[in-house]
Amino acid sequence: MKTKNVSAEDAVALVHDNDVLVCSGFGTVGVPDALLLALAQSHAKTTHPSGLTLIFGGGPGDANDKGVNRLARDGLVRRAIGGHWGMVPRLAEMAIAGKMEAYNFPLGVISHLYRDIAAGLPGNVSRVGLGTFVDPRQQGAKINAQTKEDLVEVVTLGGEELLFYRVPKPHVAFIRASVADTDGNLSMEREALTQDALAIAMAVKNSGGLVIAQVEFITEAGSMNPRQVKVPGMLVDCVVVSPPELHMQTFGTAYHPALTGAMRRPLDAVAPLRMDERKVIARRAAFELMPNAVVNLGIGMPEGVAGVANEERLLAYMTLTAESGVIGGIPGSAMDFGTAVNATALLDTNQQFDFYDGGGLDLAILGLAECDSRGNINVSRFGPKLAGAGGFINISQNSRTVLFVGTFTAGGLKVEIENGALRIVSEGKHRKFVDTLEQVTFSGTYAAMAGKRVLYITERCVFDLTAQGLELLEIAPGVDLERDILAHMAFRPIIRQPQPMAACIFRDEPMGLKDSLLAISLIDRISWQPLRNRLFLNFQGLKLVTPKDAADVQHAVETRCKEIGHRVNVVVNYDGFEILEPALEAYAKVVEYMTTHYYDRTTRYSTSAFLLNKLGPATYARGLATHIYETREEAEAAL
């Protein structure tokens, strides 16, 4: 062809009956809607193509009639293998009704499968899914009785039990970008996410298939900066220019530069959440935030935690992420879920799941739909409603700490929050703490065996996961144990000595979490060794942003020194320590003050050149020793 630029109709005419089609899109974000519409229209006119196998990860749709929902036509799709089904309910209805074979894989597994297929591997091997409904000893990820073929197996490698996932060889890919040149090179500067476009294109191309890209603009060959090319033209067969209405940034936003990193939105402009049960839950969850933590926030109720963190001025001290690939900033919500405002970085989705699956998450905050006495959670299947697992299994199984957040009951729950207490006005119709689950999306048994810290946070109480099951930890002020909690549970939790939830959660004014969060962290960072007259300050990963942060360090260390009652030798761990310019001069004064009044000899260690370039000159100017050793052993020996 002289050009790769073709009409949508001509592009979808290349899709044959019984092909395996891979479609990009993360929920409402970055969906190749023009291609999906053209494919649906072709089938409506000619009944072709038919019998497709559809593979998708993030549920590319709008929970109504756009995206993959357009393919919910009898005969068009014979089999679907999807990650998140909640935004593609028309297709989900067909799956539930048994009108096609259907599977629900974890989103991260599908994301990694693209890469494995590109590398010529037979499938993906992962711990993700053990003990859940995707485990073949449960449902094997099958959605209905018509689905017979086993695509998930239990295998043992290196003495470890794992799951092996496979999908059929793909023939066609629908992906999306912002600009294509006439050679088919694709850039994504106006997209909110890069998704798995590159991995999908490689997987399909290396399988001998056809890659079709939907874009907004065509530019001349050779006019693109090679660093802007996300998918090289050698992987792209056809390019379709979409009308604007079928190429929205998300199905909730036509285009906003803040979602691409082209501008930063002032966070003071973000309105605080109104005080209701959702904010109460988000506030209690915010108590579990940690300085320098990497956090994932799920869709729905967990989104409120970002709002609370912003109100409490905590965002500078942690990194919020989403499985779509965004790092930093404030994750988007509702129809913009998966995006982020003021993000610091954007990864491909498969790379984000590399980080998640490998244990990079310190904290995950996810939804709570149904829970049983063993702490198992179901968020994926409720009779005729198929939400799907999405990234939930990857995230909940691999995060160091997991918080499940949601109201205690659902369907009509009304509460009043006044005078620092909570009152149940009308109870929800549906219990969430039940005897049995339709399917297990999170295995409490597997998590308890691994010693994972798991909390279940509602507006009226908090539970903890133990090896024996759920234990009641906290009760909200104003809530009666028997009347408001136990009467609405299908099982009795372990009850030892539950404590009251913090009263500040139920008051309108800010809770002052920043001060308490950093103070708690600092106390844990100070270790006194009396036999050696040595004070060990573990400032690894500590981040100082303002002069107040420097003052907090001084207060915590000085308090401990006063308790000791005499001058001490000090070893300071500065690995991963960060200090921003506004706090630098103040912290240098803190070091000078503590050295003058409390320290005898001081050594420091770090592998960071940052300390030499920033902190070193600031302390040297005050006549203080600036040598920083590379290891703790060297620093201690120098004493």
C-alpha positions as CSV (number, residue, x, y, z in Angstrom):
1,M,0.0,0.0,0.0
2,K,1.1,3.6,-0.7
3,T,-0.3,4.6,2.7
4,K,-1.3,2.8,5.8
5,N,-4.1,5.3,6.4
6,V,-7.5,3.6,5.6
7,S,-11.1,4.0,6.5
8,A,-12.6,2.3,9.5
9,E,-14.8,0.2,7.2
10,D,-11.8,-1.0,5.1
11,A,-9.8,-1.8,8.2
12,V,-12.5,-4.0,9.9
13,A,-13.1,-5.7,6.6
14,L,-9.7,-7.4,7.2
15,V,-11.1,-9.1,10.3
16,H,-12.2,-12.6,9.4
17,D,-14.7,-15.0,10.9
18,N,-13.4,-16.9,13.9
19,D,-10.4,-14.6,14.3
20,V,-8.9,-13.9,17.8
21,L,-9.2,-10.1,18.4
22,V,-7.2,-8.3,21.1
23,C,-8.7,-4.9,22.1
24,S,-6.9,-2.2,24.1
25,G,-8.6,0.2,26.5
26,F,-8.6,0.6,30.3
27,G,-12.2,1.0,31.4
28,T,-13.4,4.3,29.9
29,V,-9.8,5.4,29.1
30,G,-8.3,5.3,25.6
31,V,-10.8,3.0,24.0
32,P,-10.5,2.5,20.2
33,D,-14.2,3.2,19.8
34,A,-14.3,4.1,16.1
35,L,-12.9,0.6,15.3
36,L,-15.3,-1.1,17.6
37,L,-18.3,0.8,16.1
38,A,-17.2,-0.1,12.6
39,L,-16.8,-3.7,13.5
40,A,-20.3,-3.8,15.0
41,Q,-21.8,-2.0,12.0
42,S,-20.1,-4.5,9.6
43,H,-21.7,-7.4,11.5
44,A,-25.1,-5.7,11.5
45,K,-25.0,-5.3,7.8
46,T,-23.4,-8.6,6.7
47,T,-23.3,-10.9,9.8
48,H,-19.5,-10.8,9.3
49,P,-17.1,-11.2,10.9
50,S,-18.7,-13.8,13.2
51,G,-17.5,-16.3,15.8
52,L,-14.7,-14.0,17.1
53,T,-12.7,-14.7,20.2
54,L,-12.3,-11.4,22.1
55,I,-9.4,-10.8,24.5
56,F,-9.4,-7.6,26.6
57,G,-7.8,-6.5,29.9
58,G,-9.3,-3.4,31.4
59,G,-12.9,-3.7,30.3
60,P,-12.8,-1.1,27.5
61,G,-16.3,0.4,27.7
62,D,-18.6,2.9,29.4
63,A,-21.1,0.6,31.3
64,N,-23.7,1.5,28.7
65,D,-23.3,1.2,24.9
66,K,-19.8,2.3,23.9
67,G,-16.5,0.4,23.6
68,V,-16.7,-3.4,23.7
69,N,-20.4,-3.1,24.6
70,R,-20.9,-2.5,20.9
71,L,-19.9,-6.1,20.1
72,A,-22.7,-7.6,22.2
73,R,-24.4,-9.0,19.2
74,D,-25.6,-12.6,18.7
75,G,-23.0,-14.4,16.7
76,L,-20.4,-11.7,16.6
77,V,-18.4,-13.0,19.6
78,R,-18.1,-16.7,20.3
79,R,-15.7,-16.5,23.2
80,A,-14.4,-13.7,25.4
81,I,-11.4,-13.7,27.8
82,G,-11.5,-10.5,29.9
83,G,-10.1,-9.0,33.0
84,H,-12.6,-6.3,34.1
85,W,-16.2,-6.8,33.0
86,G,-17.9,-4.0,35.0
87,M,-17.7,-1.4,32.2
88,V,-18.8,-3.8,29.5
89,P,-22.2,-5.0,31.0
90,R,-23.8,-5.7,27.6
91,L,-21.1,-8.3,26.9
92,A,-21.3,-9.5,30.5
93,E,-25.0,-10.2,30.1
94,M,-24.3,-12.4,27.2
95,A,-21.7,-14.3,29.2
96,I,-24.0,-14.8,32.2
97,A,-26.8,-15.9,29.8
98,G,-24.5,-18.5,28.3
99,K,-24.6,-17.0,24.8
100,M,-20.9,-17.4,24.5
101,E,-17.9,-19.0,26.3
102,A,-16.4,-16.6,28.8
103,Y,-13.5,-16.4,31.1
104,N,-12.4,-13.8,33.8
105,F,-8.6,-13.7,34.1
106,P,-6.8,-11.3,36.5
107,L,-6.0,-8.1,34.7
108,G,-2.3,-8.3,35.4
109,V,-2.2,-11.8,34.0
110,I,-3.7,-10.7,30.7
111,S,-1.3,-7.7,30.6
112,H,1.6,-10.1,31.1
113,L,0.2,-12.6,28.6
114,Y,0.6,-10.0,25.8
115,R,4.3,-9.8,26.6
116,D,4.7,-13.5,26.9
117,I,3.0,-14.1,23.5
118,A,5.2,-11.5,22.0
119,A,8.2,-13.5,23.3
120,G,6.9,-16.7,21.8
121,L,6.1,-18.3,25.1
122,P,3.2,-20.8,25.5
123,G,1.5,-18.8,28.3
124,N,2.0,-17.0,31.6
125,V,3.1,-18.5,34.9
126,S,2.1,-16.6,38.1
127,R,1.3,-16.9,41.8
128,V,-1.6,-14.6,41.1
129,G,-5.0,-16.2,41.5
130,L,-4.1,-19.1,43.9
131,G,-7.0,-19.7,46.2
132,T,-9.4,-17.6,44.2
133,F,-12.1,-18.4,41.7
134,V,-9.5,-18.4,38.9
135,D,-7.8,-21.4,40.5
136,P,-8.8,-24.5,38.6
137,R,-9.6,-26.2,41.9
138,Q,-12.4,-23.7,42.2
139,Q,-13.9,-22.3,39.0
140,G,-10.8,-22.1,36.8
141,A,-11.8,-18.5,35.7
142,K,-14.9,-19.9,33.8
143,I,-17.9,-17.6,33.9
144,N,-20.6,-20.1,32.7
145,A,-21.4,-23.8,32.2
146,Q,-21.0,-23.5,28.4
147,T,-17.3,-22.7,29.0
148,K,-15.5,-26.1,28.9
149,E,-11.9,-25.7,27.9
150,D,-9.4,-25.4,30.7
151,L,-7.2,-22.3,30.2
152,V,-5.7,-22.3,33.7
153,E,-3.6,-25.1,35.2
154,V,-1.8,-25.7,38.5
155,V,1.9,-26.3,38.0
156,T,4.9,-26.7,40.2
157,L,8.2,-25.0,39.4
158,G,11.2,-24.9,41.7
159,G,9.1,-26.6,44.4
160,E,6.5,-23.8,44.3
161,E,2.9,-24.1,43.4
162,L,1.9,-21.7,40.6
163,L,-0.8,-21.1,38.0
164,F,-0.2,-21.4,34.3
165,Y,-2.5,-19.3,32.0
166,R,-2.8,-19.5,28.3
167,V,-4.9,-17.9,25.6
168,P,-5.3,-18.7,21.9
169,K,-2.9,-17.2,19.4
170,P,-4.2,-13.7,18.4
171,H,-4.9,-12.7,14.8
172,V,-6.0,-9.0,15.0
173,A,-5.3,-6.1,17.4
174,F,-7.3,-2.9,17.9
175,I,-5.0,-0.3,19.6
176,R,-5.1,3.4,20.0
177,A,-2.7,6.4,19.8
178,S,-2.8,10.1,19.3
179,V,-0.7,10.7,16.1
180,A,0.5,8.4,13.4
181,D,2.9,9.2,10.6
182,T,2.4,7.8,7.1
183,D,4.7,4.9,8.0
184,G,2.5,3.9,10.9
185,N,4.7,5.1,13.7
186,L,2.5,6.0,16.7
187,S,2.8,8.6,19.4
188,M,0.6,9.0,22.5
189,E,1.1,12.6,23.7
190,R,-2.7,13.3,23.9
191,E,-3.5,9.9,25.6
192,A,-4.1,9.7,29.3
193,L,-2.5,6.2,29.4
194,T,-0.1,4.2,27.2
195,Q,-1.7,1.0,28.4
196,D,-0.3,-2.2,26.7
197,A,-0.4,-0.9,23.2
198,L,3.2,-1.8,22.4
199,A,3.0,-5.3,24.0
200,I,-0.3,-6.0,22.2
201,A,1.2,-4.9,18.8
202,M,4.2,-7.1,19.3
203,A,2.2,-10.1,20.4
204,V,-0.1,-9.9,17.4
205,K,2.6,-9.1,14.9
206,N,4.8,-11.9,16.1
207,S,1.8,-14.2,15.9
208,G,1.5,-13.4,12.2
209,G,-1.5,-11.1,12.8
210,L,-2.8,-7.7,11.8
211,V,-2.4,-4.5,13.9
212,I,-4.9,-1.8,13.4
213,A,-4.4,1.6,15.2
214,Q,-7.0,4.3,15.8
215,V,-5.6,7.8,15.9
216,E,-6.6,11.5,15.9
217,F,-4.1,12.9,13.4
218,I,-1.8,11.8,10.6
219,T,1.6,13.5,10.1
220,E,4.3,13.2,7.5
221,A,6.8,10.3,7.6
222,G,10.0,11.3,9.3
223,S,8.5,14.2,11.2
224,M,8.2,12.4,14.5
225,N,10.9,12.6,17.2
226,P,11.9,9.0,17.7
227,R,11.7,9.3,21.4
228,Q,8.0,10.1,21.1
229,V,7.2,7.0,19.1
230,K,5.5,4.5,21.4
231,V,4.7,1.9,18.8
232,P,7.0,1.6,15.7
233,G,5.5,1.5,12.3
234,M,7.0,-1.9,11.5
235,L,4.3,-3.3,13.9
236,V,1.4,-1.4,12.5
237,D,-0.5,-2.5,9.4
238,C,-3.4,0.0,9.2
239,V,-4.1,3.4,10.7
240,V,-7.7,4.8,11.0
241,V,-8.3,8.5,11.7
242,S,-11.2,8.8,14.1
243,P,-13.8,11.5,14.4
244,P,-13.4,13.4,17.7
245,E,-16.5,12.1,19.3
246,L,-15.2,8.5,18.9
247,H,-11.7,9.4,20.2
248,M,-12.4,11.0,23.6
249,Q,-9.6,10.9,26.1
250,T,-12.0,9.1,28.5
251,F,-15.7,8.6,28.1
252,G,-16.0,11.3,30.8
253,T,-13.5,13.8,29.4
254,A,-13.1,14.9,25.8
255,Y,-9.6,16.1,26.5
256,H,-7.8,17.7,29.4
257,P,-4.1,18.6,29.4
258,A,-3.8,17.7,33.1
259,L,-4.4,14.1,32.3
260,T,-1.5,14.0,29.9
261,G,1.0,15.8,32.1
262,A,0.9,18.9,29.8
263,M,-0.2,21.0,32.8
264,R,-0.4,20.7,36.6
265,R,-3.6,21.4,38.4
266,P,-3.4,23.3,41.7
267,L,-4.5,20.9,44.3
268,D,-6.0,23.6,46.5
269,A,-8.7,23.8,43.9
270,V,-9.9,20.3,44.8
271,A,-13.0,20.6,46.9
272,P,-13.0,18.7,50.2
273,L,-15.3,15.7,50.5
274,R,-18.6,16.2,52.3
275,M,-19.0,14.6,55.7
276,D,-20.9,11.3,55.2
277,E,-20.3,7.6,55.6
278,R,-17.9,7.5,52.6
279,K,-15.7,10.2,54.1
280,V,-15.7,8.5,57.5
281,I,-14.4,5.3,55.9
282,A,-11.8,7.1,53.8
283,R,-10.6,9.0,57.0
284,R,-10.2,5.8,58.9
285,A,-8.3,4.2,56.0
286,A,-6.1,7.3,55.9
287,F,-4.9,6.4,59.4
288,E,-3.0,3.5,57.7
289,L,-1.1,5.7,55.3
290,M,2.6,5.7,55.9
291,P,5.4,8.2,54.9
292,N,7.1,7.2,51.7
293,A,4.6,4.4,51.1
294,V,3.6,3.3,47.6
295,V,-0.2,3.0,47.5
296,N,-2.8,1.6,45.2
297,L,-6.3,3.0,45.3
298,G,-9.2,0.9,43.8
299,I,-12.2,2.2,42.1
300,G,-15.3,3.5,44.0
301,M,-15.0,3.9,47.8
302,P,-11.2,3.8,47.9
303,E,-11.0,6.9,45.7
304,G,-12.1,9.0,48.7
305,V,-8.8,8.3,50.5
306,A,-7.0,10.4,47.9
307,G,-9.3,13.3,48.7
308,V,-8.8,12.9,52.5
309,A,-5.0,12.7,51.9
310,N,-5.1,15.9,50.0
311,E,-7.2,17.6,52.7
312,E,-4.7,16.5,55.3
313,R,-1.7,17.6,53.2
314,L,-0.3,14.1,53.1
315,L,0.2,13.6,49.3
316,A,3.7,15.0,49.4
317,Y,4.8,12.2,51.7
318,M,3.6,9.2,49.7
319,T,3.1,8.0,46.1
320,L,-0.4,7.0,44.9
321,T,-0.6,4.7,42.0
322,A,-3.1,2.9,39.8
323,E,-2.7,-0.4,38.0
324,S,-3.2,1.3,34.7
325,G,0.4,2.6,34.9
326,V,0.1,6.1,36.6
327,I,2.5,6.9,39.4
328,G,2.0,9.9,41.7
329,G,-0.5,12.8,41.7
330,I,-4.1,12.2,42.5
331,P,-5.8,9.2,40.7
332,G,-8.9,10.0,38.7
333,S,-12.3,8.8,39.7
334,A,-15.6,7.8,38.1
335,M,-15.4,8.0,34.3
336,D,-11.8,9.2,34.6
337,F,-10.7,6.2,36.7
338,G,-7.2,5.0,35.7
339,T,-5.9,8.4,34.9
340,A,-4.2,10.8,37.3
341,V,-3.8,14.6,37.7
342,N,-0.3,15.8,38.3
343,A,1.2,12.3,37.8
344,T,5.0,12.1,38.1
345,A,5.4,9.1,35.8
346,L,3.4,6.9,33.4
347,L,4.3,3.2,32.9
348,D,2.9,0.7,30.5
349,T,0.3,-1.5,32.4
350,N,2.4,-4.6,32.2
351,Q,5.3,-2.8,33.8
352,Q,3.1,-1.6,36.6
353,F,2.0,-5.1,37.3
354,D,5.7,-6.2,37.3
355,F,6.1,-3.8,40.2
356,Y,2.9,-4.9,41.9
357,D,3.4,-8.6,41.5
358,G,7.0,-8.4,42.8
359,G,5.9,-6.8,46.1
360,G,6.4,-3.1,45.3
361,L,3.1,-2.0,46.9
362,D,3.3,-1.0,50.6
363,L,-0.5,-0.5,50.8
364,A,-3.6,-1.3,48.8
365,I,-7.0,0.2,49.5
366,L,-9.7,-1.8,47.7
367,G,-13.5,-2.2,47.8
368,L,-15.5,-4.4,50.1
369,A,-18.5,-5.9,48.6
370,E,-19.0,-9.3,50.4
371,C,-16.9,-10.9,53.1
372,D,-17.1,-14.2,55.0
373,S,-15.9,-15.3,58.4
374,R,-12.5,-16.3,57.0
375,G,-11.9,-12.9,55.5
376,N,-12.5,-14.0,51.9
377,I,-13.8,-11.2,49.7
378,N,-16.0,-11.3,46.7
379,V,-16.1,-8.2,44.4
380,S,-16.4,-9.9,41.1
381,R,-19.7,-11.8,40.7
382,F,-23.1,-11.3,42.2
383,G,-25.7,-13.5,40.5
384,P,-26.6,-11.8,37.2
385,K,-24.1,-9.0,37.7
386,L,-20.6,-9.7,36.5
387,A,-18.1,-7.1,37.6
388,G,-15.0,-9.2,37.0
389,A,-11.7,-9.2,38.9
390,G,-9.8,-6.5,37.1
391,G,-6.5,-5.9,38.8
392,F,-8.0,-6.7,42.2
393,I,-6.4,-10.2,42.6
394,N,-2.9,-9.0,41.6
395,I,-3.1,-6.1,43.9
396,S,-4.7,-7.7,47.0
397,Q,-2.5,-10.8,46.8
398,N,0.8,-9.0,46.5
399,S,0.5,-5.7,48.5
400,R,2.2,-5.8,51.9
401,T,-0.8,-4.4,53.6
402,V,-4.4,-4.5,52.3
403,L,-7.4,-2.4,53.4
404,F,-10.9,-3.4,52.2
405,V,-13.2,-0.4,52.6
406,G,-17.0,-0.2,52.2
407,T,-20.2,0.5,54.1
408,F,-21.3,-2.2,56.6
409,T,-24.5,-2.9,54.7
410,A,-25.8,-1.8,51.3
411,G,-29.0,-0.7,49.7
412,G,-30.6,2.2,51.5
413,L,-28.1,2.8,54.4
414,K,-28.5,6.2,55.9
415,V,-26.4,7.6,58.8
416,E,-26.0,10.8,60.7
417,I,-22.7,12.1,61.9
418,E,-22.8,14.7,64.7
419,N,-21.1,15.6,67.9
420,G,-18.2,13.3,67.1
421,A,-20.4,10.2,66.9
422,L,-22.3,8.1,64.2
423,R,-25.9,7.1,64.3
424,I,-27.6,4.6,62.0
425,V,-30.8,6.2,60.7
426,S,-31.9,3.4,58.4
427,E,-30.1,0.1,57.8
428,G,-29.1,-1.2,54.4
429,K,-31.2,-4.0,53.0
430,H,-28.2,-6.2,52.0
431,R,-25.7,-7.7,54.3
432,K,-22.0,-7.7,53.3
433,F,-20.7,-10.0,56.0
434,V,-22.2,-13.3,54.9
435,D,-21.9,-17.1,55.4
436,T,-20.8,-18.0,51.8
437,L,-19.5,-16.2,48.8
438,E,-20.5,-16.8,45.2
439,Q,-16.9,-16.7,44.3
440,V,-13.6,-15.8,46.1
441,T,-11.8,-12.8,44.6
442,F,-9.4,-12.5,47.6
443,S,-8.4,-15.5,49.7
444,G,-8.3,-14.6,53.4
445,T,-7.0,-18.1,54.1
446,Y,-4.1,-17.7,51.6
447,A,-3.3,-14.2,53.1
448,A,-3.5,-15.4,56.7
449,M,-1.0,-18.2,55.9
450,A,1.3,-15.6,54.4
451,G,1.0,-13.4,57.5
452,K,-0.3,-10.5,55.5
453,R,-1.8,-7.5,57.4
454,V,-5.4,-7.1,56.3
455,L,-8.1,-4.7,57.7
456,Y,-11.8,-4.5,56.8
457,I,-12.9,-0.9,57.4
458,T,-16.6,0.2,57.5
459,E,-18.3,3.4,58.8
460,R,-19.1,1.7,62.1
461,C,-16.4,-0.8,62.8
462,V,-13.0,-2.2,61.8
463,F,-12.0,-5.9,61.5
464,D,-8.6,-7.5,61.4
465,L,-7.7,-10.7,59.6
466,T,-6.2,-13.4,61.9
467,A,-5.4,-17.1,61.4
468,Q,-8.7,-17.9,63.1
469,G,-10.8,-15.5,61.1
470,L,-12.1,-11.9,61.5
471,E,-11.5,-10.1,64.7
472,L,-13.4,-7.0,65.7
473,L,-10.8,-4.3,66.4
474,E,-12.7,-1.0,66.6
475,I,-16.3,0.3,67.1
476,A,-17.4,3.8,66.1
477,P,-18.6,6.1,68.9
478,G,-22.4,6.0,69.0
479,V,-22.6,2.5,67.6
480,D,-24.0,-0.4,69.7
481,L,-22.2,-3.7,69.3
482,E,-25.2,-6.0,69.4
483,R,-27.8,-3.8,67.7
484,D,-25.7,-2.2,64.9
485,I,-23.0,-4.8,64.2
486,L,-23.7,-8.3,65.3
487,A,-27.4,-8.2,64.4
488,H,-26.4,-7.6,60.8
489,M,-23.7,-10.2,60.3
490,A,-24.3,-13.8,59.3
491,F,-21.4,-14.9,61.6
492,R,-20.0,-13.9,64.9
493,P,-16.5,-12.4,64.6
494,I,-13.7,-12.9,67.2
495,I,-14.3,-10.3,69.9
496,R,-11.7,-9.7,72.5
497,Q,-11.2,-6.0,73.5
498,P,-12.4,-3.8,70.7
499,Q,-11.4,-0.2,71.0
500,P,-13.3,3.0,69.9
501,M,-12.6,4.4,66.5
502,A,-10.8,7.8,66.8
503,A,-13.3,10.5,67.6
504,C,-11.6,13.0,65.2
505,I,-12.8,10.9,62.3
506,F,-16.4,12.0,63.0
507,R,-15.7,15.7,63.3
508,D,-15.8,18.3,60.5
509,E,-12.4,19.9,61.0
510,P,-9.2,18.3,59.6
511,M,-7.8,15.5,61.7
512,G,-4.2,16.7,61.8
513,L,-3.0,13.4,60.3
514,K,0.2,14.9,58.9
515,D,1.7,15.7,62.3
516,S,0.7,12.4,63.9
517,L,1.7,10.4,60.9
518,L,5.2,11.8,60.8
519,A,5.6,11.8,64.6
520,I,4.7,8.1,64.8
521,S,7.1,7.4,62.1
522,L,9.9,9.3,63.8
523,I,9.4,7.6,67.1
524,D,9.8,4.2,65.4
525,R,13.0,5.5,63.7
526,I,14.9,6.1,67.0
527,S,16.8,3.3,68.7
528,W,18.8,3.6,71.9
529,Q,21.6,1.1,72.7
530,P,22.6,2.0,76.3
531,L,25.5,-0.5,76.7
532,R,27.2,1.1,73.8
533,N,26.0,4.7,74.5
534,R,24.8,4.8,71.0
535,L,21.7,6.4,69.5
536,F,20.7,4.9,66.1
537,L,18.6,7.2,63.9
538,N,17.1,5.3,61.0
539,F,16.2,8.1,58.5
540,Q,16.1,5.7,55.6
541,G,13.4,6.8,53.1
542,L,12.4,9.8,55.3
543,K,11.3,12.8,53.2
544,L,11.4,16.3,54.6
545,V,9.4,18.8,52.6
546,T,8.9,21.9,54.9
547,P,10.7,23.5,57.8
548,K,8.0,22.1,60.1
549,D,9.2,18.6,59.1
550,A,12.7,19.5,60.2
551,A,11.3,20.8,63.5
552,D,9.4,17.5,64.0
553,V,12.7,15.6,63.6
554,Q,14.3,17.8,66.2
555,H,11.4,17.4,68.7
556,A,11.4,13.6,68.4
557,V,15.1,13.1,68.8
558,E,15.5,15.8,71.4
559,T,12.7,14.2,73.5
560,R,14.6,10.9,73.4
561,C,17.9,12.5,74.3
562,K,16.4,14.2,77.3
563,E,15.0,10.9,78.5
564,I,18.5,9.4,78.2
565,G,19.9,12.2,80.3
566,H,23.5,12.6,78.9
567,R,25.3,13.2,75.6
568,V,25.3,10.3,73.2
569,N,27.2,8.9,70.2
570,V,25.0,8.9,67.1
571,V,24.8,6.8,63.9
572,V,22.5,8.1,61.2
573,N,21.2,6.0,58.3
574,Y,20.6,8.4,55.4
575,D,19.9,5.8,52.7
576,G,17.0,7.0,50.6
577,F,16.7,10.2,52.6
578,E,15.1,13.1,50.8
579,I,15.1,16.8,51.7
580,L,13.5,19.5,49.6
581,E,14.9,23.0,49.4
582,P,12.4,24.6,51.7
583,A,13.5,22.3,54.5
584,L,17.2,22.2,53.8
585,E,18.3,25.2,55.8
586,A,16.0,24.4,58.7
587,Y,17.4,20.8,58.9
588,A,21.0,22.0,58.8
589,K,20.1,24.2,61.9
590,V,18.6,21.1,63.6
591,V,21.8,19.1,63.0
592,E,23.9,22.0,64.4
593,Y,21.6,22.4,67.5
594,M,21.6,18.7,68.3
595,T,25.3,18.4,67.9
596,T,25.9,21.3,70.2
597,H,23.5,20.2,72.9
598,Y,23.2,16.4,72.8
599,Y,25.6,14.6,70.6
600,D,29.1,13.5,71.5
601,R,30.4,11.9,68.3
602,T,28.3,11.4,65.1
603,T,28.8,9.3,62.0
604,R,26.5,9.0,59.0
605,Y,26.2,6.5,56.2
606,S,24.4,6.5,52.8
607,T,25.0,5.4,49.3
608,S,23.4,8.6,48.0
609,A,25.4,11.3,46.3
610,F,22.4,13.5,47.2
611,L,23.6,13.9,50.8
612,L,27.1,15.0,49.6
613,N,25.7,17.5,47.2
614,K,22.9,19.0,49.4
615,L,23.2,18.2,53.0
616,G,27.0,18.2,53.1
617,P,27.6,21.8,52.2
618,A,24.8,23.0,54.5
619,T,26.3,21.3,57.6
620,Y,29.9,22.1,56.6
621,A,29.1,25.8,56.7
622,R,28.3,25.4,60.4
623,G,31.6,23.7,61.1
624,L,30.1,20.2,61.4
625,A,31.7,17.0,60.1
626,T,30.4,16.1,56.7
627,H,31.9,12.7,55.9
628,I,29.3,10.1,55.0
629,Y,30.3,6.5,55.0
630,E,28.9,3.9,52.6
631,T,27.8,1.3,55.1
632,R,26.5,1.0,58.7
633,E,29.6,-1.1,59.6
634,E,32.0,1.6,58.5
635,A,30.0,4.3,60.3
636,E,29.9,2.4,63.6
637,A,33.6,1.5,63.3
638,A,34.4,5.2,62.9
639,L,33.0,5.8,66.4
